[in-house]
Amino acid sequence: MKRSEINAHIARAEADFRRAGLALPPFAAWTADDWAAAGEAARGLVDTGCGWDVTDFGGGDFARRGLLLFTARNGRPEGGDGNRPYAEKIMISRRDQLTPMHRHVHKVEDIINRASLDAGATLGIKLFEAGPDGAIDKTRVVVAHLDGLVRHLDPGTVVHLRPGESITLFPGTFHAFWGEGGDVVIGEVSSVNDDATDNYFAEPLDRFSSIEEDEPVTRPLVNDRRLP
């Protein structure tokens, strides 16, 4: 992706989050200089991947297949004293913008439609269970937990979440999602999130995008930042 695209997507998301009444933590507005000035005090944020994340999954077509995320809080997978055992993200799925089919081995997550930015828009989520080999099982019944209610669904069923509705996804459930009929602000509340090792996609792709630096960074991404 071009840095200019990433900057534009983040600026648009900041405006949409404000429109939805969602305030982000102060470090959402930090520049590269702010991160550098925070130094060691920000190590917890850097090491746990908190901040902006914009990806096209290596496909070069963000509008068709991509996702914008902001990780507001997260813990360390290895645990330890003072560790958070949970994570929270806020995301935007644009109209028909696909987050590809994937599953997790460790993470349990609630995916929530926090706000529909277009009238009548829902969050579409397609569901499969994994088979013994870890691949999609197109015959296995999906056990879906929708706002605490358990439903048994045919494999490949698409669930549509309206604002305020949610689904709990347990390890082994494949899921892909998109904005159906418009743009949707999504919340994710989960156990500790490890994007480096706990995303298993149904097809080979890149979780993080390579970046062409065609203009200065306005908001560093989680994959931009490093501390010694």
mmCIF file of the C-alpha atoms, coordinates in Angstrom:
data_MODEL
# 
_entry.id   MODEL 
# 
loop_
_atom_site.group_PDB 
_atom_site.id 
_atom_site.type_symbol 
_atom_site.label_atom_id 
_atom_site.label_alt_id 
_atom_site.label_comp_id 
_atom_site.label_asym_id 
_atom_site.label_entity_id 
_atom_site.label_seq_id 
_atom_site.pdbx_PDB_ins_code 
_atom_site.Cartn_x 
_atom_site.Cartn_y 
_atom_site.Cartn_z 
_atom_site.occupancy 
_atom_site.B_iso_or_equiv 
_atom_site.pdbx_formal_charge 
_atom_site.auth_seq_id 
_atom_site.auth_comp_id 
_atom_site.auth_asym_id 
_atom_site.auth_atom_id 
_atom_site.pdbx_PDB_model_num 
ATOM 1   C CA . MET A 1 1   ? 0.000   0.000   0.000  1.00 0.00 ? 1   MET A CA 1 
ATOM 2   C CA . LYS A 1 2   ? 1.082   3.591   -0.511 1.00 0.00 ? 2   LYS A CA 1 
ATOM 3   C CA . ARG A 1 3   ? 1.641   5.645   2.638  1.00 0.00 ? 3   ARG A CA 1 
ATOM 4   C CA . SER A 1 4   ? -0.629  8.323   1.158  1.00 0.00 ? 4   SER A CA 1 
ATOM 5   C CA . GLU A 1 5   ? -3.471  5.770   1.016  1.00 0.00 ? 5   GLU A CA 1 
ATOM 6   C CA . ILE A 1 6   ? -2.868  4.707   4.602  1.00 0.00 ? 6   ILE A CA 1 
ATOM 7   C CA . ASN A 1 7   ? -2.829  8.314   5.816  1.00 0.00 ? 7   ASN A CA 1 
ATOM 8   C CA . ALA A 1 8   ? -6.100  9.010   3.993  1.00 0.00 ? 8   ALA A CA 1 
ATOM 9   C CA . HIS A 1 9   ? -7.802  5.891   5.364  1.00 0.00 ? 9   HIS A CA 1 
ATOM 10  C CA . ILE A 1 10  ? -6.819  6.812   8.932  1.00 0.00 ? 10  ILE A CA 1 
ATOM 11  C CA . ALA A 1 11  ? -8.011  10.417  8.546  1.00 0.00 ? 11  ALA A CA 1 
ATOM 12  C CA . ARG A 1 12  ? -11.342 9.167   7.216  1.00 0.00 ? 12  ARG A CA 1 
ATOM 13  C CA . ALA A 1 13  ? -11.637 6.659   10.065 1.00 0.00 ? 13  ALA A CA 1 
ATOM 14  C CA . GLU A 1 14  ? -10.910 9.317   12.694 1.00 0.00 ? 14  GLU A CA 1 
ATOM 15  C CA . ALA A 1 15  ? -13.790 11.388  11.309 1.00 0.00 ? 15  ALA A CA 1 
ATOM 16  C CA . ASP A 1 16  ? -16.092 8.347   11.187 1.00 0.00 ? 16  ASP A CA 1 
ATOM 17  C CA . PHE A 1 17  ? -15.295 7.340   14.764 1.00 0.00 ? 17  PHE A CA 1 
ATOM 18  C CA . ARG A 1 18  ? -16.145 10.876  15.891 1.00 0.00 ? 18  ARG A CA 1 
ATOM 19  C CA . ARG A 1 19  ? -19.382 10.718  13.899 1.00 0.00 ? 19  ARG A CA 1 
ATOM 20  C CA . ALA A 1 20  ? -20.234 7.448   15.642 1.00 0.00 ? 20  ALA A CA 1 
ATOM 21  C CA . GLY A 1 21  ? -19.548 9.024   19.044 1.00 0.00 ? 21  GLY A CA 1 
ATOM 22  C CA . LEU A 1 22  ? -16.468 6.853   19.743 1.00 0.00 ? 22  LEU A CA 1 
ATOM 23  C CA . ALA A 1 23  ? -13.482 8.559   21.367 1.00 0.00 ? 23  ALA A CA 1 
ATOM 24  C CA . LEU A 1 24  ? -10.054 6.951   20.995 1.00 0.00 ? 24  LEU A CA 1 
ATOM 25  C CA . PRO A 1 25  ? -7.266  7.064   23.605 1.00 0.00 ? 25  PRO A CA 1 
ATOM 26  C CA . PRO A 1 26  ? -4.736  9.917   23.382 1.00 0.00 ? 26  PRO A CA 1 
ATOM 27  C CA . PHE A 1 27  ? -2.028  7.846   21.656 1.00 0.00 ? 27  PHE A CA 1 
ATOM 28  C CA . ALA A 1 28  ? -4.318  7.514   18.627 1.00 0.00 ? 28  ALA A CA 1 
ATOM 29  C CA . ALA A 1 29  ? -3.254  11.060  17.679 1.00 0.00 ? 29  ALA A CA 1 
ATOM 30  C CA . TRP A 1 30  ? 0.476   10.561  18.265 1.00 0.00 ? 30  TRP A CA 1 
ATOM 31  C CA . THR A 1 31  ? 2.942   11.316  15.484 1.00 0.00 ? 31  THR A CA 1 
ATOM 32  C CA . ALA A 1 32  ? 6.227   9.460   14.992 1.00 0.00 ? 32  ALA A CA 1 
ATOM 33  C CA . ASP A 1 33  ? 7.916   12.175  17.069 1.00 0.00 ? 33  ASP A CA 1 
ATOM 34  C CA . ASP A 1 34  ? 5.395   11.641  19.884 1.00 0.00 ? 34  ASP A CA 1 
ATOM 35  C CA . TRP A 1 35  ? 6.112   7.901   19.949 1.00 0.00 ? 35  TRP A CA 1 
ATOM 36  C CA . ALA A 1 36  ? 9.842   8.585   20.000 1.00 0.00 ? 36  ALA A CA 1 
ATOM 37  C CA . ALA A 1 37  ? 9.451   11.114  22.817 1.00 0.00 ? 37  ALA A CA 1 
ATOM 38  C CA . ALA A 1 38  ? 7.404   8.661   24.897 1.00 0.00 ? 38  ALA A CA 1 
ATOM 39  C CA . GLY A 1 39  ? 10.251  6.150   24.591 1.00 0.00 ? 39  GLY A CA 1 
ATOM 40  C CA . GLU A 1 40  ? 10.386  3.448   27.228 1.00 0.00 ? 40  GLU A CA 1 
ATOM 41  C CA . ALA A 1 41  ? 7.121   4.609   28.813 1.00 0.00 ? 41  ALA A CA 1 
ATOM 42  C CA . ALA A 1 42  ? 5.343   3.439   25.652 1.00 0.00 ? 42  ALA A CA 1 
ATOM 43  C CA . ARG A 1 43  ? 7.003   0.027   25.513 1.00 0.00 ? 43  ARG A CA 1 
ATOM 44  C CA . GLY A 1 44  ? 3.850   -1.724  26.683 1.00 0.00 ? 44  GLY A CA 1 
ATOM 45  C CA . LEU A 1 45  ? 1.861   -0.160  23.842 1.00 0.00 ? 45  LEU A CA 1 
ATOM 46  C CA . VAL A 1 46  ? 4.502   -0.999  21.248 1.00 0.00 ? 46  VAL A CA 1 
ATOM 47  C CA . ASP A 1 47  ? 5.159   -4.563  22.401 1.00 0.00 ? 47  ASP A CA 1 
ATOM 48  C CA . THR A 1 48  ? 1.462   -5.445  22.510 1.00 0.00 ? 48  THR A CA 1 
ATOM 49  C CA . GLY A 1 49  ? 0.635   -3.891  19.128 1.00 0.00 ? 49  GLY A CA 1 
ATOM 50  C CA . CYS A 1 50  ? -1.609  -1.089  20.305 1.00 0.00 ? 50  CYS A CA 1 
ATOM 51  C CA . GLY A 1 51  ? -2.415  1.617   17.773 1.00 0.00 ? 51  GLY A CA 1 
ATOM 52  C CA . TRP A 1 52  ? -3.320  1.901   14.098 1.00 0.00 ? 52  TRP A CA 1 
ATOM 53  C CA . ASP A 1 53  ? -3.315  -1.046  11.712 1.00 0.00 ? 53  ASP A CA 1 
ATOM 54  C CA . VAL A 1 54  ? -4.279  -0.747  8.036  1.00 0.00 ? 54  VAL A CA 1 
ATOM 55  C CA . THR A 1 55  ? -3.948  -3.789  5.796  1.00 0.00 ? 55  THR A CA 1 
ATOM 56  C CA . ASP A 1 56  ? -4.875  -4.924  2.310  1.00 0.00 ? 56  ASP A CA 1 
ATOM 57  C CA . PHE A 1 57  ? -3.664  -8.468  3.153  1.00 0.00 ? 57  PHE A CA 1 
ATOM 58  C CA . GLY A 1 58  ? -1.011  -8.128  0.475  1.00 0.00 ? 58  GLY A CA 1 
ATOM 59  C CA . GLY A 1 59  ? -3.545  -8.036  -2.359 1.00 0.00 ? 59  GLY A CA 1 
ATOM 60  C CA . GLY A 1 60  ? -3.151  -4.411  -3.414 1.00 0.00 ? 60  GLY A CA 1 
ATOM 61  C CA . ASP A 1 61  ? -6.906  -3.721  -3.448 1.00 0.00 ? 61  ASP A CA 1 
ATOM 62  C CA . PHE A 1 62  ? -7.898  -2.284  -0.062 1.00 0.00 ? 62  PHE A CA 1 
ATOM 63  C CA . ALA A 1 63  ? -11.439 -1.387  -1.138 1.00 0.00 ? 63  ALA A CA 1 
ATOM 64  C CA . ARG A 1 64  ? -12.173 -4.981  -2.122 1.00 0.00 ? 64  ARG A CA 1 
ATOM 65  C CA . ARG A 1 65  ? -10.193 -6.830  0.535  1.00 0.00 ? 65  ARG A CA 1 
ATOM 66  C CA . GLY A 1 66  ? -8.837  -4.942  3.509  1.00 0.00 ? 66  GLY A CA 1 
ATOM 67  C CA . LEU A 1 67  ? -9.455  -3.731  7.044  1.00 0.00 ? 67  LEU A CA 1 
ATOM 68  C CA . LEU A 1 68  ? -8.696  -0.721  9.239  1.00 0.00 ? 68  LEU A CA 1 
ATOM 69  C CA . LEU A 1 69  ? -8.184  -1.446  12.941 1.00 0.00 ? 69  LEU A CA 1 
ATOM 70  C CA . PHE A 1 70  ? -7.240  0.454   16.061 1.00 0.00 ? 70  PHE A CA 1 
ATOM 71  C CA . THR A 1 71  ? -6.063  -1.637  19.018 1.00 0.00 ? 71  THR A CA 1 
ATOM 72  C CA . ALA A 1 72  ? -6.913  0.309   22.151 1.00 0.00 ? 72  ALA A CA 1 
ATOM 73  C CA . ARG A 1 73  ? -5.620  -2.177  24.731 1.00 0.00 ? 73  ARG A CA 1 
ATOM 74  C CA . ASN A 1 74  ? -3.946  -5.561  24.728 1.00 0.00 ? 74  ASN A CA 1 
ATOM 75  C CA . GLY A 1 75  ? -1.949  -7.946  26.878 1.00 0.00 ? 75  GLY A CA 1 
ATOM 76  C CA . ARG A 1 76  ? 1.076   -10.133 26.279 1.00 0.00 ? 76  ARG A CA 1 
ATOM 77  C CA . PRO A 1 77  ? 0.521   -13.721 25.071 1.00 0.00 ? 77  PRO A CA 1 
ATOM 78  C CA . GLU A 1 78  ? 3.180   -14.986 27.478 1.00 0.00 ? 78  GLU A CA 1 
ATOM 79  C CA . GLY A 1 79  ? 1.382   -13.436 30.475 1.00 0.00 ? 79  GLY A CA 1 
ATOM 80  C CA . GLY A 1 80  ? 3.357   -12.340 33.513 1.00 0.00 ? 80  GLY A CA 1 
ATOM 81  C CA . ASP A 1 81  ? 2.856   -9.986  36.454 1.00 0.00 ? 81  ASP A CA 1 
ATOM 82  C CA . GLY A 1 82  ? 0.600   -7.039  35.759 1.00 0.00 ? 82  GLY A CA 1 
ATOM 83  C CA . ASN A 1 83  ? -0.452  -8.429  32.393 1.00 0.00 ? 83  ASN A CA 1 
ATOM 84  C CA . ARG A 1 84  ? -3.830  -7.694  30.833 1.00 0.00 ? 84  ARG A CA 1 
ATOM 85  C CA . PRO A 1 85  ? -5.607  -10.973 29.923 1.00 0.00 ? 85  PRO A CA 1 
ATOM 86  C CA . TYR A 1 86  ? -7.797  -9.173  27.374 1.00 0.00 ? 86  TYR A CA 1 
ATOM 87  C CA . ALA A 1 87  ? -7.755  -6.917  24.313 1.00 0.00 ? 87  ALA A CA 1 
ATOM 88  C CA . GLU A 1 88  ? -10.031 -4.382  22.658 1.00 0.00 ? 88  GLU A CA 1 
ATOM 89  C CA . LYS A 1 89  ? -10.125 -3.161  19.058 1.00 0.00 ? 89  LYS A CA 1 
ATOM 90  C CA . ILE A 1 90  ? -12.255 -0.763  17.099 1.00 0.00 ? 90  ILE A CA 1 
ATOM 91  C CA . MET A 1 91  ? -12.467 -1.330  13.347 1.00 0.00 ? 91  MET A CA 1 
ATOM 92  C CA . ILE A 1 92  ? -14.252 -0.210  10.203 1.00 0.00 ? 92  ILE A CA 1 
ATOM 93  C CA . SER A 1 93  ? -15.516 -2.510  7.475  1.00 0.00 ? 93  SER A CA 1 
ATOM 94  C CA . ARG A 1 94  ? -16.459 -0.526  4.404  1.00 0.00 ? 94  ARG A CA 1 
ATOM 95  C CA . ARG A 1 95  ? -19.304 -1.541  2.097  1.00 0.00 ? 95  ARG A CA 1 
ATOM 96  C CA . ASP A 1 96  ? -18.451 -4.960  0.575  1.00 0.00 ? 96  ASP A CA 1 
ATOM 97  C CA . GLN A 1 97  ? -14.862 -4.743  1.891  1.00 0.00 ? 97  GLN A CA 1 
ATOM 98  C CA . LEU A 1 98  ? -13.914 -8.296  2.817  1.00 0.00 ? 98  LEU A CA 1 
ATOM 99  C CA . THR A 1 99  ? -11.802 -9.398  5.748  1.00 0.00 ? 99  THR A CA 1 
ATOM 100 C CA . PRO A 1 100 ? -10.812 -12.840 4.434  1.00 0.00 ? 100 PRO A CA 1 
ATOM 101 C CA . MET A 1 101 ? -11.783 -16.159 5.978  1.00 0.00 ? 101 MET A CA 1 
ATOM 102 C CA . HIS A 1 102 ? -9.626  -17.001 8.987  1.00 0.00 ? 102 HIS A CA 1 
ATOM 103 C CA . ARG A 1 103 ? -9.629  -18.641 12.405 1.00 0.00 ? 103 ARG A CA 1 
ATOM 104 C CA . HIS A 1 104 ? -7.701  -18.415 15.658 1.00 0.00 ? 104 HIS A CA 1 
ATOM 105 C CA . VAL A 1 105 ? -6.162  -21.130 17.807 1.00 0.00 ? 105 VAL A CA 1 
ATOM 106 C CA . HIS A 1 106 ? -6.100  -19.243 21.114 1.00 0.00 ? 106 HIS A CA 1 
ATOM 107 C CA . LYS A 1 107 ? -8.192  -16.093 20.876 1.00 0.00 ? 107 LYS A CA 1 
ATOM 108 C CA . VAL A 1 108 ? -11.820 -15.920 21.981 1.00 0.00 ? 108 VAL A CA 1 
ATOM 109 C CA . GLU A 1 109 ? -13.504 -12.775 20.688 1.00 0.00 ? 109 GLU A CA 1 
ATOM 110 C CA . ASP A 1 110 ? -16.765 -10.901 20.642 1.00 0.00 ? 110 ASP A CA 1 
ATOM 111 C CA . ILE A 1 111 ? -17.352 -9.107  17.337 1.00 0.00 ? 111 ILE A CA 1 
ATOM 112 C CA . ILE A 1 112 ? -19.857 -6.273  17.778 1.00 0.00 ? 112 ILE A CA 1 
ATOM 113 C CA . ASN A 1 113 ? -21.619 -3.958  15.351 1.00 0.00 ? 113 ASN A CA 1 
ATOM 114 C CA . ARG A 1 114 ? -21.007 -0.713  17.221 1.00 0.00 ? 114 ARG A CA 1 
ATOM 115 C CA . ALA A 1 115 ? -22.570 1.590   14.643 1.00 0.00 ? 115 ALA A CA 1 
ATOM 116 C CA . SER A 1 116 ? -23.800 1.522   11.077 1.00 0.00 ? 116 SER A CA 1 
ATOM 117 C CA . LEU A 1 117 ? -22.483 4.579   9.246  1.00 0.00 ? 117 LEU A CA 1 
ATOM 118 C CA . ASP A 1 118 ? -25.048 4.159   6.463  1.00 0.00 ? 118 ASP A CA 1 
ATOM 119 C CA . ALA A 1 119 ? -28.765 3.637   7.065  1.00 0.00 ? 119 ALA A CA 1 
ATOM 120 C CA . GLY A 1 120 ? -29.665 -0.036  7.133  1.00 0.00 ? 120 GLY A CA 1 
ATOM 121 C CA . ALA A 1 121 ? -26.081 -1.323  6.934  1.00 0.00 ? 121 ALA A CA 1 
ATOM 122 C CA . THR A 1 122 ? -25.259 -4.534  8.795  1.00 0.00 ? 122 THR A CA 1 
ATOM 123 C CA . LEU A 1 123 ? -22.100 -6.485  9.523  1.00 0.00 ? 123 LEU A CA 1 
ATOM 124 C CA . GLY A 1 124 ? -22.126 -9.656  7.450  1.00 0.00 ? 124 GLY A CA 1 
ATOM 125 C CA . ILE A 1 125 ? -20.182 -12.611 8.893  1.00 0.00 ? 125 ILE A CA 1 
ATOM 126 C CA . LYS A 1 126 ? -19.795 -15.926 7.059  1.00 0.00 ? 126 LYS A CA 1 
ATOM 127 C CA . LEU A 1 127 ? -19.077 -18.933 9.279  1.00 0.00 ? 127 LEU A CA 1 
ATOM 128 C CA . PHE A 1 128 ? -17.489 -22.377 8.999  1.00 0.00 ? 128 PHE A CA 1 
ATOM 129 C CA . GLU A 1 129 ? -15.964 -24.725 11.540 1.00 0.00 ? 129 GLU A CA 1 
ATOM 130 C CA . ALA A 1 130 ? -12.467 -26.164 11.176 1.00 0.00 ? 130 ALA A CA 1 
ATOM 131 C CA . GLY A 1 131 ? -11.991 -29.870 10.602 1.00 0.00 ? 131 GLY A CA 1 
ATOM 132 C CA . PRO A 1 132 ? -9.409  -32.109 12.299 1.00 0.00 ? 132 PRO A CA 1 
ATOM 133 C CA . ASP A 1 133 ? -6.775  -30.957 9.793  1.00 0.00 ? 133 ASP A CA 1 
ATOM 134 C CA . GLY A 1 134 ? -7.410  -27.290 10.604 1.00 0.00 ? 134 GLY A CA 1 
ATOM 135 C CA . ALA A 1 135 ? -8.932  -26.549 7.194  1.00 0.00 ? 135 ALA A CA 1 
ATOM 136 C CA . ILE A 1 136 ? -12.519 -25.449 6.531  1.00 0.00 ? 136 ILE A CA 1 
ATOM 137 C CA . ASP A 1 137 ? -15.030 -28.259 7.063  1.00 0.00 ? 137 ASP A CA 1 
ATOM 138 C CA . LYS A 1 138 ? -17.940 -27.645 4.696  1.00 0.00 ? 138 LYS A CA 1 
ATOM 139 C CA . THR A 1 139 ? -20.067 -30.361 6.327  1.00 0.00 ? 139 THR A CA 1 
ATOM 140 C CA . ARG A 1 140 ? -19.741 -29.563 10.029 1.00 0.00 ? 140 ARG A CA 1 
ATOM 141 C CA . VAL A 1 141 ? -22.560 -27.669 11.762 1.00 0.00 ? 141 VAL A CA 1 
ATOM 142 C CA . VAL A 1 142 ? -21.519 -24.259 13.076 1.00 0.00 ? 142 VAL A CA 1 
ATOM 143 C CA . VAL A 1 143 ? -22.275 -23.505 16.726 1.00 0.00 ? 143 VAL A CA 1 
ATOM 144 C CA . ALA A 1 144 ? -22.882 -19.738 16.832 1.00 0.00 ? 144 ALA A CA 1 
ATOM 145 C CA . HIS A 1 145 ? -23.177 -17.691 20.025 1.00 0.00 ? 145 HIS A CA 1 
ATOM 146 C CA . LEU A 1 146 ? -25.224 -14.600 19.225 1.00 0.00 ? 146 LEU A CA 1 
ATOM 147 C CA . ASP A 1 147 ? -25.548 -12.225 22.181 1.00 0.00 ? 147 ASP A CA 1 
ATOM 148 C CA . GLY A 1 148 ? -25.527 -15.199 24.528 1.00 0.00 ? 148 GLY A CA 1 
ATOM 149 C CA . LEU A 1 149 ? -28.003 -17.299 22.521 1.00 0.00 ? 149 LEU A CA 1 
ATOM 150 C CA . VAL A 1 150 ? -26.686 -20.528 21.002 1.00 0.00 ? 150 VAL A CA 1 
ATOM 151 C CA . ARG A 1 151 ? -27.729 -21.358 17.452 1.00 0.00 ? 151 ARG A CA 1 
ATOM 152 C CA . HIS A 1 152 ? -26.777 -24.293 15.253 1.00 0.00 ? 152 HIS A CA 1 
ATOM 153 C CA . LEU A 1 153 ? -26.232 -23.145 11.671 1.00 0.00 ? 153 LEU A CA 1 
ATOM 154 C CA . ASP A 1 154 ? -25.474 -24.761 8.345  1.00 0.00 ? 154 ASP A CA 1 
ATOM 155 C CA . PRO A 1 155 ? -21.829 -24.409 7.284  1.00 0.00 ? 155 PRO A CA 1 
ATOM 156 C CA . GLY A 1 156 ? -21.318 -21.264 5.241  1.00 0.00 ? 156 GLY A CA 1 
ATOM 157 C CA . THR A 1 157 ? -24.238 -19.434 6.859  1.00 0.00 ? 157 THR A CA 1 
ATOM 158 C CA . VAL A 1 158 ? -24.002 -15.637 6.776  1.00 0.00 ? 158 VAL A CA 1 
ATOM 159 C CA . VAL A 1 159 ? -25.099 -13.886 9.966  1.00 0.00 ? 159 VAL A CA 1 
ATOM 160 C CA . HIS A 1 160 ? -26.045 -10.203 9.749  1.00 0.00 ? 160 HIS A CA 1 
ATOM 161 C CA . LEU A 1 161 ? -25.411 -8.123  12.866 1.00 0.00 ? 161 LEU A CA 1 
ATOM 162 C CA . ARG A 1 162 ? -27.373 -4.921  13.323 1.00 0.00 ? 162 ARG A CA 1 
ATOM 163 C CA . PRO A 1 163 ? -26.077 -2.096  15.549 1.00 0.00 ? 163 PRO A CA 1 
ATOM 164 C CA . GLY A 1 164 ? -25.602 -3.364  19.087 1.00 0.00 ? 164 GLY A CA 1 
ATOM 165 C CA . GLU A 1 165 ? -25.650 -7.039  18.099 1.00 0.00 ? 165 GLU A CA 1 
ATOM 166 C CA . SER A 1 166 ? -22.658 -9.329  18.525 1.00 0.00 ? 166 SER A CA 1 
ATOM 167 C CA . ILE A 1 167 ? -21.267 -12.804 17.998 1.00 0.00 ? 167 ILE A CA 1 
ATOM 168 C CA . THR A 1 168 ? -18.806 -14.690 20.170 1.00 0.00 ? 168 THR A CA 1 
ATOM 169 C CA . LEU A 1 169 ? -16.202 -16.598 18.171 1.00 0.00 ? 169 LEU A CA 1 
ATOM 170 C CA . PHE A 1 170 ? -14.295 -19.443 19.803 1.00 0.00 ? 170 PHE A CA 1 
ATOM 171 C CA . PRO A 1 171 ? -11.031 -20.960 18.557 1.00 0.00 ? 171 PRO A CA 1 
ATOM 172 C CA . GLY A 1 172 ? -11.543 -23.086 15.459 1.00 0.00 ? 172 GLY A CA 1 
ATOM 173 C CA . THR A 1 173 ? -14.457 -21.162 13.962 1.00 0.00 ? 173 THR A CA 1 
ATOM 174 C CA . PHE A 1 174 ? -13.580 -19.737 10.554 1.00 0.00 ? 174 PHE A CA 1 
ATOM 175 C CA . HIS A 1 175 ? -15.076 -16.326 9.860  1.00 0.00 ? 175 HIS A CA 1 
ATOM 176 C CA . ALA A 1 176 ? -14.992 -13.672 7.154  1.00 0.00 ? 176 ALA A CA 1 
ATOM 177 C CA . PHE A 1 177 ? -16.783 -10.338 7.448  1.00 0.00 ? 177 PHE A CA 1 
ATOM 178 C CA . TRP A 1 178 ? -17.711 -7.185  5.537  1.00 0.00 ? 178 TRP A CA 1 
ATOM 179 C CA . GLY A 1 179 ? -20.014 -4.178  5.596  1.00 0.00 ? 179 GLY A CA 1 
ATOM 180 C CA . GLU A 1 180 ? -23.319 -5.262  4.073  1.00 0.00 ? 180 GLU A CA 1 
ATOM 181 C CA . GLY A 1 181 ? -25.213 -2.359  2.523  1.00 0.00 ? 181 GLY A CA 1 
ATOM 182 C CA . GLY A 1 182 ? -22.827 0.275   3.854  1.00 0.00 ? 182 GLY A CA 1 
ATOM 183 C CA . ASP A 1 183 ? -19.942 1.061   6.211  1.00 0.00 ? 183 ASP A CA 1 
ATOM 184 C CA . VAL A 1 184 ? -19.930 -0.415  9.716  1.00 0.00 ? 184 VAL A CA 1 
ATOM 185 C CA . VAL A 1 185 ? -17.945 0.440   12.858 1.00 0.00 ? 185 VAL A CA 1 
ATOM 186 C CA . ILE A 1 186 ? -16.965 -2.791  14.599 1.00 0.00 ? 186 ILE A CA 1 
ATOM 187 C CA . GLY A 1 187 ? -15.898 -3.457  18.156 1.00 0.00 ? 187 GLY A CA 1 
ATOM 188 C CA . GLU A 1 188 ? -13.803 -6.433  19.192 1.00 0.00 ? 188 GLU A CA 1 
ATOM 189 C CA . VAL A 1 189 ? -13.457 -7.513  22.814 1.00 0.00 ? 189 VAL A CA 1 
ATOM 190 C CA . SER A 1 190 ? -11.253 -10.564 23.191 1.00 0.00 ? 190 SER A CA 1 
ATOM 191 C CA . SER A 1 191 ? -8.676  -12.507 25.090 1.00 0.00 ? 191 SER A CA 1 
ATOM 192 C CA . VAL A 1 192 ? -5.102  -11.395 24.386 1.00 0.00 ? 192 VAL A CA 1 
ATOM 193 C CA . ASN A 1 193 ? -4.635  -10.707 20.689 1.00 0.00 ? 193 ASN A CA 1 
ATOM 194 C CA . ASP A 1 194 ? -1.529  -11.955 18.878 1.00 0.00 ? 194 ASP A CA 1 
ATOM 195 C CA . ASP A 1 195 ? -1.691  -10.908 15.235 1.00 0.00 ? 195 ASP A CA 1 
ATOM 196 C CA . ALA A 1 196 ? 1.810   -12.237 14.553 1.00 0.00 ? 196 ALA A CA 1 
ATOM 197 C CA . THR A 1 197 ? 1.072   -15.912 15.277 1.00 0.00 ? 197 THR A CA 1 
ATOM 198 C CA . ASP A 1 198 ? -2.663  -16.486 15.878 1.00 0.00 ? 198 ASP A CA 1 
ATOM 199 C CA . ASN A 1 199 ? -4.252  -15.726 12.499 1.00 0.00 ? 199 ASN A CA 1 
ATOM 200 C CA . TYR A 1 200 ? -4.792  -18.778 10.285 1.00 0.00 ? 200 TYR A CA 1 
ATOM 201 C CA . PHE A 1 201 ? -6.186  -17.813 6.895  1.00 0.00 ? 201 PHE A CA 1 
ATOM 202 C CA . ALA A 1 202 ? -8.030  -20.172 4.589  1.00 0.00 ? 202 ALA A CA 1 
ATOM 203 C CA . GLU A 1 203 ? -5.766  -19.048 1.727  1.00 0.00 ? 203 GLU A CA 1 
ATOM 204 C CA . PRO A 1 204 ? -2.147  -17.843 1.687  1.00 0.00 ? 204 PRO A CA 1 
ATOM 205 C CA . LEU A 1 205 ? -1.955  -14.081 2.272  1.00 0.00 ? 205 LEU A CA 1 
ATOM 206 C CA . ASP A 1 206 ? -0.074  -11.453 4.254  1.00 0.00 ? 206 ASP A CA 1 
ATOM 207 C CA . ARG A 1 207 ? -1.506  -10.161 7.521  1.00 0.00 ? 207 ARG A CA 1 
ATOM 208 C CA . PHE A 1 208 ? 0.512   -6.922  7.240  1.00 0.00 ? 208 PHE A CA 1 
ATOM 209 C CA . SER A 1 209 ? 0.985   -4.932  4.041  1.00 0.00 ? 209 SER A CA 1 
ATOM 210 C CA . SER A 1 210 ? 4.259   -3.764  2.535  1.00 0.00 ? 210 SER A CA 1 
ATOM 211 C CA . ILE A 1 211 ? 4.338   0.032   2.311  1.00 0.00 ? 211 ILE A CA 1 
ATOM 212 C CA . GLU A 1 212 ? 5.490   2.363   -0.447 1.00 0.00 ? 212 GLU A CA 1 
ATOM 213 C CA . GLU A 1 213 ? 6.668   5.558   1.241  1.00 0.00 ? 213 GLU A CA 1 
ATOM 214 C CA . ASP A 1 214 ? 5.290   8.272   -1.062 1.00 0.00 ? 214 ASP A CA 1 
ATOM 215 C CA . GLU A 1 215 ? 4.563   10.878  1.651  1.00 0.00 ? 215 GLU A CA 1 
ATOM 216 C CA . PRO A 1 216 ? 5.366   11.474  5.355  1.00 0.00 ? 216 PRO A CA 1 
ATOM 217 C CA . VAL A 1 217 ? 3.719   9.331   8.024  1.00 0.00 ? 217 VAL A CA 1 
ATOM 218 C CA . THR A 1 218 ? 0.856   11.039  9.867  1.00 0.00 ? 218 THR A CA 1 
ATOM 219 C CA . ARG A 1 219 ? -0.076  8.183   12.239 1.00 0.00 ? 219 ARG A CA 1 
ATOM 220 C CA . PRO A 1 220 ? 2.502   5.385   12.638 1.00 0.00 ? 220 PRO A CA 1 
ATOM 221 C CA . LEU A 1 221 ? 1.129   1.870   12.223 1.00 0.00 ? 221 LEU A CA 1 
ATOM 222 C CA . VAL A 1 222 ? 1.790   -0.939  14.686 1.00 0.00 ? 222 VAL A CA 1 
ATOM 223 C CA . ASN A 1 223 ? 4.153   -2.472  12.116 1.00 0.00 ? 223 ASN A CA 1 
ATOM 224 C CA . ASP A 1 224 ? 6.087   0.822   11.779 1.00 0.00 ? 224 ASP A CA 1 
ATOM 225 C CA . ARG A 1 225 ? 7.114   1.097   15.408 1.00 0.00 ? 225 ARG A CA 1 
ATOM 226 C CA . ARG A 1 226 ? 10.086  -0.499  17.095 1.00 0.00 ? 226 ARG A CA 1 
ATOM 227 C CA . LEU A 1 227 ? 11.909  0.112   20.374 1.00 0.00 ? 227 LEU A CA 1 
ATOM 228 C CA . PRO A 1 228 ? 15.427  -1.167  21.160 1.00 0.00 ? 228 PRO A CA 1 
# 
